[in-house]
């Protein structure tokens, strides 16, 4: 039986939970996993690409890891803005 885990070298992947307001609510923002590495997510947050970001999740399926990296990512965003 083939694995349901894609044979994709681009792990980890990042997901950003955004607040789209009272009409649309919360939703995970869709990003191209081939382009959305950690540095790109930080840059997009600095440039306001996401609408009211609330949580950033890091997922590495082959390693069996899924974790909230919001505090780490926001520290990187703050460091870039302070530079």
Protein Blocks (a to p, Z undefined) as FASTA:
>chain_A
ZZfbdcdfkbccddddddebjknopadddddfklmcfklmmmmmmnomaghifbdcdddf
knopacdfklmmmmmmmmmmmZZ
